[in-house]
Amino acid sequence: MAQISARTAKWVKWSVVPAALLVSGLAVSQASYSAFSSQTVDAGNNWAAGTVKLVNNAGSAVFKAENLKPGQTGAKCVTVTSTGSLASAVKLYAKDFNTAVTNDLSPFINLVITEGTGGTADCQGFQPSVTPADTSELTLASFGTKSTFANGVGTWAPAGATTAAPVARTYKIAYTLSSTAPDSAQGGTANVVFTWEAQNS
């Protein structure tokens, strides 16, 4: 047998490496296509915040009571509608109260706030709630201290509404100038902004 030269033997030795790499590459290539696969997707995912929204039918000041005398009384009804999509709690409280009280009149104006349904602005047809807790009796002075949602009055907790089916509650606000009002209260004034606020529950 003819003797292989050292140069030929070296060439044969190194030519084996590319061949081995080629075989290895083919094995990897074939292996990457050797498994079945399947996918499932859930498209269109999104998030949107709900809403809390209140409107009332008063349109302007509920009360413009003037020239009152001790023992005189009156009442007005305001219907508040919730159109928000979230369940919420609604509270009634006062704003801008202390800035417009003169002659210390407010402790002698008694308020009775009753929740219910229906009724005109003059409370014709108003139906009070059967729950005693839905009635708040307090003076205008004490109501004036309830200036935030946290200490407001009322028990209404509307469920989430839709545009087609908003939910509403009527608030009957009755007042009486106390028969014990002193002479010093003559000519006195008191002003308050009735504020209803909803917070989602």
Buried (B, 14 or more C-beta within 10 A) or exposed (E): EEEEEEEEEEEEEEEEEEEEEEEEEEEEEEEEEEEEEEEEEEEEEEEEEEBBBBEBEBEEEBBEBEEBEBEBEBBBBBBBBBBBBBBBBBBBBBEEBBEEBEBBBBBBBBBBBBBBEEBEEEBEEBEBBEEEEBBBEBBBBBBBEBBEBEEBBBBBEBEBBEEEEBBBBBBBBBBBBBEEBEEEBEEBEBBBEBBBBBEBE
